[in-house]
Amino acid sequence: MRPCTSNGAWYACRYMDTKSTGVSMVLIAVAATVLGVAVYPSLPAEVAAHWGTMGEVDGYLPKAWGIFMFPYIMLFTFLVWWVIPYVEPMKKNLEAFREAYNGFWLVIAVFLFYVYVLVIGTNVGWEFNFVQALAPGLALFLAGAGVLLAESKRNYFVGIRTPWTLSSDKVWKRTHLLGSKLFYLCAVWTFLGVVFPQYLMWLLFVPLTITVLITTGYSYIEFRRQ
């Protein structure tokens, strides 16, 4: 078992082998499908499928599409998770952080299932602010991305892929360690959406935009230093 290089990834290094990750992702997709089938007869012809910044419903879809869209997306993410290691030119590098890679895709599957439950809940009459409830899930997703960045090695599919990070292992490592810390901060800011749901989009996209700009510029500066 390879040791983790970041404190936040101990769970991935211990538990996220490829087989258990694949089985878990499929089971989550199956659970979502079963849930959709169970509630389908009790739903109206059109279901809520989009929400405004204040948590109000402002878009609808036919229920067959609105309810079963998420299980389809989950299965698609499973296929993407499975295919990337086969087509990645730097296979050895990806295998070097495969546990963290697996863990992040499982976080994606859990996040999608969480959002799916919120969608189902809205459409069966639960009373809650959708945007406020979404904030913790988004924060978890961003924290998972932070773990992945800290563990990642140079590759073409996962991480902060600029011309300068892809040209140097050293630039890649330094940029991703910085990016990991910034994504943790993004997660903290996003979690504040629980308290200030009306500002969630700002709390999400402003820090993310700043993170993209900082890491892109930093990768170029580190490249020039080389």
C-alpha positions as CSV (number, residue, x, y, z in Angstrom):
1,M,0.0,0.0,0.0
2,R,1.4,3.4,-1.0
3,P,1.6,6.0,1.7
4,C,-0.6,9.1,1.3
5,T,1.1,12.4,0.7
6,S,-1.7,14.5,2.0
7,N,-3.4,14.3,5.4
8,G,-6.9,14.5,3.8
9,A,-6.5,11.4,1.6
10,W,-5.9,8.7,4.2
11,Y,-9.4,7.2,3.6
12,A,-8.8,7.0,-0.2
13,C,-5.4,5.3,0.3
14,R,-6.9,2.7,2.6
15,Y,-10.2,1.9,1.1
16,M,-10.6,3.1,-2.5
17,D,-9.4,0.1,-4.5
18,T,-10.7,0.0,-8.1
19,K,-13.1,-2.9,-7.7
20,S,-14.9,-1.5,-4.6
21,T,-15.1,1.9,-6.2
22,G,-16.7,0.5,-9.4
23,V,-19.2,-1.7,-7.4
24,S,-20.1,1.3,-5.1
25,M,-20.7,3.6,-8.1
26,V,-23.0,1.0,-9.8
27,L,-24.9,0.4,-6.6
28,I,-25.5,4.1,-6.1
29,A,-26.8,4.4,-9.6
30,V,-29.1,1.3,-9.0
31,A,-30.3,2.8,-5.7
32,A,-31.2,6.1,-7.5
33,T,-33.1,4.1,-10.2
34,V,-35.1,2.2,-7.6
35,L,-35.9,5.4,-5.8
36,G,-37.1,7.0,-9.0
37,V,-39.3,4.0,-9.9
38,A,-40.8,4.0,-6.4
39,V,-41.9,7.6,-6.5
40,Y,-42.7,7.8,-10.2
41,P,-46.5,7.0,-10.0
42,S,-47.1,9.7,-7.4
43,L,-45.5,12.5,-9.4
44,P,-47.2,15.0,-11.6
45,A,-46.7,15.0,-15.4
46,E,-44.0,17.7,-15.1
47,V,-41.6,17.8,-12.2
48,A,-39.4,20.6,-10.8
49,A,-36.0,20.5,-12.4
50,H,-34.4,23.9,-12.0
51,W,-34.1,26.4,-9.1
52,G,-33.4,30.1,-8.9
53,T,-30.8,31.7,-6.6
54,M,-33.3,32.0,-3.8
55,G,-34.3,28.4,-3.9
56,E,-37.5,28.9,-5.8
57,V,-38.5,26.5,-8.6
58,D,-38.2,28.2,-12.0
59,G,-38.0,25.3,-14.5
60,Y,-39.9,22.0,-15.1
61,L,-39.3,18.8,-17.2
62,P,-41.5,15.9,-18.2
63,K,-41.3,13.5,-15.2
64,A,-39.7,10.6,-17.2
65,W,-36.8,12.8,-18.1
66,G,-36.7,14.8,-14.9
67,I,-36.7,11.8,-12.6
68,F,-34.5,9.4,-14.5
69,M,-31.9,11.9,-15.8
70,F,-29.8,11.5,-12.7
71,P,-29.4,7.7,-12.8
72,Y,-28.3,8.1,-16.5
73,I,-25.7,10.7,-15.4
74,M,-24.5,8.4,-12.7
75,L,-24.0,5.6,-15.2
76,F,-22.2,8.0,-17.5
77,T,-19.8,9.1,-14.8
78,F,-19.1,5.4,-14.1
79,L,-18.2,4.9,-17.7
80,V,-15.9,8.0,-17.7
81,W,-14.2,6.8,-14.5
82,W,-13.6,3.4,-16.1
83,V,-12.4,4.6,-19.5
84,I,-9.9,7.3,-18.5
85,P,-7.2,5.0,-17.1
86,Y,-7.3,3.0,-20.3
87,V,-6.8,6.0,-22.6
88,E,-4.5,8.1,-20.4
89,P,-1.1,8.4,-22.1
90,M,0.7,8.6,-18.7
91,K,-0.9,5.5,-17.3
92,K,1.9,4.9,-14.7
93,N,1.4,8.4,-13.3
94,L,-2.4,7.9,-13.0
95,E,-1.9,4.6,-11.3
96,A,0.4,6.3,-8.8
97,F,-2.6,8.1,-7.4
98,R,-5.3,5.7,-8.4
99,E,-6.8,5.5,-4.9
100,A,-7.4,9.2,-4.7
101,Y,-8.7,9.2,-8.3
102,N,-11.2,6.4,-7.3
103,G,-12.2,8.3,-4.2
104,F,-13.0,11.5,-6.1
105,W,-15.2,9.7,-8.5
106,L,-17.0,8.1,-5.6
107,V,-17.5,11.6,-4.1
108,I,-19.1,12.6,-7.5
109,A,-21.4,9.6,-7.3
110,V,-22.5,10.4,-3.7
111,F,-22.9,14.1,-4.6
112,L,-25.2,13.3,-7.6
113,F,-27.2,10.9,-5.4
114,Y,-27.6,13.6,-2.7
115,V,-28.8,16.2,-5.3
116,Y,-31.2,13.5,-6.7
117,V,-32.7,13.0,-3.2
118,L,-33.2,16.8,-3.0
119,V,-34.9,16.8,-6.4
120,I,-37.2,13.9,-5.4
121,G,-37.9,15.5,-2.0
122,T,-39.0,18.8,-3.7
123,N,-41.3,16.9,-6.0
124,V,-43.0,14.8,-3.3
125,G,-43.7,17.9,-1.2
126,W,-40.8,18.3,1.3
127,E,-40.5,21.8,2.5
128,F,-37.0,23.1,2.4
129,N,-34.8,25.7,0.6
130,F,-33.1,23.7,-2.2
131,V,-30.2,26.1,-2.6
132,Q,-29.5,26.0,1.1
133,A,-29.6,22.2,1.2
134,L,-27.3,22.0,-1.9
135,A,-24.5,24.0,-0.2
136,P,-23.1,21.1,1.9
137,G,-23.0,18.8,-1.1
138,L,-21.1,21.3,-3.2
139,A,-18.7,21.9,-0.3
140,L,-18.0,18.2,0.0
141,F,-17.4,18.0,-3.8
142,L,-14.9,20.8,-3.7
143,A,-13.1,19.3,-0.7
144,G,-12.8,16.0,-2.6
145,A,-11.3,17.9,-5.5
146,G,-8.8,19.4,-3.1
147,V,-7.7,15.9,-1.9
148,L,-7.4,14.7,-5.5
149,L,-5.2,17.7,-6.5
150,A,-2.8,17.1,-3.6
151,E,-2.4,13.4,-4.6
152,S,-2.3,13.8,-8.4
153,K,0.6,13.2,-10.7
154,R,1.2,14.6,-14.1
155,N,-1.5,13.4,-16.6
156,Y,-3.7,14.6,-19.4
157,F,-7.2,14.1,-17.8
158,V,-7.2,14.9,-14.1
159,G,-6.0,18.1,-12.5
160,I,-4.8,21.6,-13.4
161,R,-3.7,20.9,-16.9
162,T,-1.9,24.0,-18.3
163,P,1.0,23.9,-20.8
164,W,3.4,24.5,-17.9
165,T,2.1,21.9,-15.5
166,L,2.1,19.3,-18.3
167,S,5.7,20.1,-19.2
168,S,7.2,19.5,-15.7
169,D,6.6,17.2,-12.8
170,K,8.0,19.8,-10.4
171,V,5.7,22.5,-11.8
172,W,2.8,20.1,-11.6
173,K,3.4,19.2,-8.0
174,R,3.8,22.7,-6.7
175,T,0.8,24.1,-8.6
176,H,-1.4,21.2,-7.4
177,L,-0.4,21.6,-3.8
178,L,-1.4,25.3,-4.0
179,G,-4.5,24.4,-5.9
180,S,-5.5,21.8,-3.3
181,K,-5.3,24.4,-0.5
182,L,-7.3,26.9,-2.6
183,F,-10.0,24.2,-3.2
184,Y,-10.3,23.6,0.5
185,L,-10.9,27.3,0.9
186,C,-13.5,27.2,-1.8
187,A,-15.2,24.4,0.1
188,V,-15.3,26.5,3.2
189,W,-16.7,29.5,1.4
190,T,-19.3,27.4,-0.4
191,F,-20.5,25.8,2.9
192,L,-21.4,29.3,4.0
193,G,-24.3,29.0,1.6
194,V,-26.0,27.1,4.4
195,V,-26.2,30.4,6.3
196,F,-26.5,32.7,3.3
197,P,-28.3,30.7,0.6
198,Q,-29.1,33.8,-1.4
199,Y,-25.4,34.3,-2.0
200,L,-24.5,30.7,-2.8
201,M,-23.6,31.2,-6.5
202,W,-21.3,34.1,-5.5
203,L,-19.7,32.0,-2.7
204,L,-19.2,29.2,-5.2
205,F,-18.1,30.9,-8.5
206,V,-16.1,33.8,-7.3
207,P,-13.6,31.7,-5.2
208,L,-13.5,29.2,-8.0
209,T,-12.7,31.9,-10.6
210,I,-10.0,33.3,-8.4
211,T,-8.6,29.8,-7.9
212,V,-8.4,29.2,-11.6
213,L,-6.6,32.5,-12.2
214,I,-4.2,32.0,-9.4
215,T,-3.2,28.5,-10.3
216,T,-2.9,29.2,-14.0
217,G,-0.6,32.2,-13.3
218,Y,1.3,30.3,-10.6
219,S,2.0,27.4,-13.0
220,Y,3.5,29.8,-15.5
221,I,5.6,31.6,-12.9
222,E,6.9,28.2,-11.6
223,F,7.7,27.1,-15.2
224,R,9.7,30.3,-15.8
225,R,11.7,29.6,-12.6
226,Q,12.7,26.3,-14.0
